[in-house]
Amino acid sequence: MPEEPENWWETATEERDPDAPAPIAIRGHQAVGGQLLQKPDDGVEPPEGGSTEWSSYSKQKAAATGVFLFTFLVGDWWWDGSNGFGALFQLPTAISDWPQYYPWARDWHPIPGILVLSWMLWDITPAVFLFMFIFGSNIIYAADLDDMKEDSSETRRIGKKAHRNLKYFVSALILMDFLAFSTEGFPILEYPFMFFEIRPGIYWMLIAFGASFGLNPDNERAQAVMKGLTPK
């Protein structure tokens, strides 16, 4: 009797040998032509055309952006009743007036350079806030709603960077405002009261600044709130 080859059931033939053992089902593999081939992703394929789920961070970021847009639309960002877009409309005129700021400040401030820099920072505040939220919320890169739901290391890095830069800007803004006030000879203790008296609509900007913490993925408190809103 001729000797049969080892693993004779794996021999390629046009018709499968009826005496060959049936392939054993192994998780993550499929039988093709008598061979067991590994299937990708443990045999589970993502559904085509399925929408991305909102993560706790993407919800947090969307809520923060919504709060900011609300303040930008209805708040006073130019201390004359203009909302954020009205302030942006007036910004080019303000920038064109910057060369005249120093002569004005020199007439009634002991250190005009500080006052001029403070004025310039206040002028660009609406634009800085809008840019940082557009940049940090991923709106500038999103083509559709699913892109807004994206929660990747890159979107988290961008959100964290936008919040950090906005904190630096607001810190510089308040510092220069305080220096301009204190070097003019006013009592330092009066600064908080004068700050709100001069800018009665400043609370809109403060709400927007508070919302910017939602851009930061490290803000675990905001994420905990978003998780609590997620259906179990």
C-alpha positions in Angstrom: 0.0 0.0 0.0 1.5 3.4 -1.0 2.4 5.6 1.9 0.0 8.6 2.2 1.6 12.0 2.5 1.6 13.8 5.9 -1.5 16.1 6.4 -3.0 14.6 3.3 -6.3 16.5 3.9 -4.5 19.8 3.2 -3.5 18.7 -0.3 -4.9 21.1 -2.8 -7.5 19.4 -4.9 -10.4 20.6 -7.0 -12.8 18.5 -4.9 -12.5 18.1 -1.1 -11.7 14.6 0.0 -14.8 13.2 1.8 -12.6 11.4 4.3 -10.7 14.6 5.3 -11.5 15.9 8.8 -13.7 19.1 8.9 -11.9 22.3 9.7 -12.1 23.2 13.4 -13.7 26.6 14.1 -11.2 28.8 15.9 -12.1 32.2 17.2 -10.6 34.8 14.9 -10.0 32.4 12.0 -11.9 31.3 9.0 -11.5 28.3 6.8 -10.6 29.1 3.2 -9.8 26.1 0.8 -9.0 23.9 3.7 -6.7 26.4 5.3 -7.3 28.4 8.5 -6.7 32.1 7.9 -6.7 34.7 10.7 -9.5 37.2 10.4 -8.8 40.9 11.1 -9.8 42.5 14.4 -10.7 39.2 16.0 -13.4 38.6 13.5 -15.4 41.8 14.4 -15.7 44.4 11.7 -16.9 47.9 12.4 -20.3 48.7 10.8 -20.0 50.7 7.7 -21.5 54.2 7.8 -22.0 54.0 11.5 -21.8 57.3 13.4 -19.1 58.0 16.0 -20.4 58.1 19.6 -20.0 61.2 21.7 -17.3 60.7 24.4 -17.3 62.5 27.7 -14.6 64.9 26.4 -16.4 65.6 23.1 -19.6 66.4 25.0 -17.7 68.6 27.4 -16.0 70.5 24.5 -19.3 70.9 22.6 -21.0 72.3 25.7 -18.2 74.7 26.3 -18.3 76.0 22.7 -22.1 76.4 23.0 -21.8 78.5 26.1 -19.1 80.7 24.5 -21.1 81.2 21.3 -24.1 82.2 23.4 -22.1 84.8 25.3 -20.6 86.0 22.1 -24.0 86.5 20.5 -25.8 88.2 23.3 -23.1 89.7 25.5 -21.4 93.1 25.6 -17.9 92.7 24.2 -17.1 96.4 23.4 -18.5 98.1 26.5 -21.0 99.9 24.4 -23.6 97.2 24.0 -22.0 95.5 20.9 -21.9 91.8 20.9 -18.9 89.8 19.9 -19.5 90.2 16.1 -20.2 93.9 16.5 -16.9 94.2 18.4 -15.1 92.4 15.6 -16.7 94.9 13.1 -15.2 97.8 15.1 -11.8 96.2 15.6 -10.3 97.4 12.3 -11.1 101.0 13.1 -9.6 100.6 16.6 -6.4 99.1 15.2 -6.1 102.0 12.8 -6.3 104.3 15.8 -3.4 102.6 17.6 -0.8 105.1 16.4 -2.9 107.9 18.2 -3.1 106.0 21.5 0.3 107.0 22.7 -0.3 110.8 22.3 -3.6 110.5 24.1 -2.1 108.4 27.0 0.9 110.7 27.3 -1.3 113.7 28.2 -2.8 112.1 31.3 -0.9 108.9 32.4 2.6 108.9 34.0 3.6 105.7 32.1 1.7 105.9 28.8 3.3 102.8 27.3 1.6 100.6 29.9 -1.8 102.2 29.3 -1.4 101.9 25.5 -0.6 98.2 25.8 -3.5 97.6 28.1 -5.9 99.4 25.6 -4.6 97.3 22.7 -5.1 94.0 24.6 -8.7 95.0 25.4 -9.3 95.9 21.7 -8.2 92.4 20.5 -10.0 90.5 23.3 -13.1 89.5 21.2 -10.9 88.3 18.4 -8.6 86.3 20.6 -11.6 84.6 22.4 -13.3 83.7 19.1 -10.1 82.3 17.6 -9.2 80.2 20.6 -12.6 78.6 20.7 -12.7 78.0 17.0 -9.3 76.4 17.2 -9.8 74.5 20.4 -13.2 73.1 19.6 -12.1 71.6 16.3 -14.7 73.5 14.4 -12.1 74.7 12.0 -11.2 71.2 11.0 -14.6 69.5 11.2 -16.3 68.7 8.0 -19.5 67.2 9.6 -21.0 66.3 13.0 -19.0 63.1 13.2 -15.8 65.1 13.1 -17.0 67.2 16.0 -17.5 63.9 18.0 -13.9 62.9 17.4 -11.9 62.2 20.6 -8.3 61.6 19.7 -5.0 62.5 21.2 -4.6 65.3 18.6 -8.0 66.9 19.3 -7.2 66.7 23.0 -3.8 68.3 22.5 -5.4 71.2 20.5 -8.1 71.7 23.1 -5.6 71.8 25.9 -3.4 74.2 24.0 -6.2 76.6 23.2 -7.3 76.8 26.8 -3.7 77.3 28.0 -3.1 80.1 25.5 -6.4 81.8 26.5 -5.4 81.6 30.2 -2.1 83.3 29.3 -3.8 86.0 27.4 -6.4 86.8 30.1 -3.6 86.8 32.7 -1.6 89.3 30.6 -4.8 91.4 30.0 -5.7 91.7 33.7 -2.1 92.3 34.7 -1.6 95.2 32.3 -5.0 96.6 33.3 -4.0 96.4 36.9 -0.6 98.1 36.2 -2.3 100.9 34.2 -4.7 101.5 37.1 -2.2 101.3 39.9 0.5 103.5 38.2 -2.0 106.2 37.7 -2.2 106.8 41.4 -5.4 105.1 42.4 -5.6 103.1 45.6 -4.9 99.4 44.8 -7.8 98.2 46.9 -10.2 100.1 44.7 -9.1 98.2 41.6 -11.7 95.4 41.8 -14.6 97.9 42.2 -13.3 100.1 39.4 -12.7 97.1 37.1 -16.4 96.2 37.1 -17.6 99.9 37.2 -15.7 100.8 34.0 -16.8 97.6 32.3 -20.4 96.7 33.4 -20.7 94.0 30.8 -17.5 92.2 31.7 -19.4 89.3 33.2 -20.1 88.0 29.7 -16.4 87.6 29.1 -15.9 86.0 32.5 -18.6 83.4 31.6 -16.9 82.8 28.3 -13.5 82.4 30.0 -15.1 79.9 32.5 -16.4 78.0 29.5 -12.9 77.7 28.1 -12.0 75.2 30.8 -14.2 72.8 29.0 -11.7 72.8 26.1 -9.2 71.3 28.5 -9.3 67.4 28.5 -7.6 67.4 31.9 -10.6 69.1 33.5 -11.9 66.0 35.2 -14.7 67.8 37.0 -16.3 68.9 33.8 -15.9 65.4 32.4 -17.6 63.9 35.4 -20.6 66.2 34.8 -20.7 65.1 31.2 -20.6 61.4 32.2 -23.4 62.0 34.6 -25.5 63.2 31.6 -24.8 60.1 29.7 -27.7 57.5 29.7 -26.8 54.3 31.5 
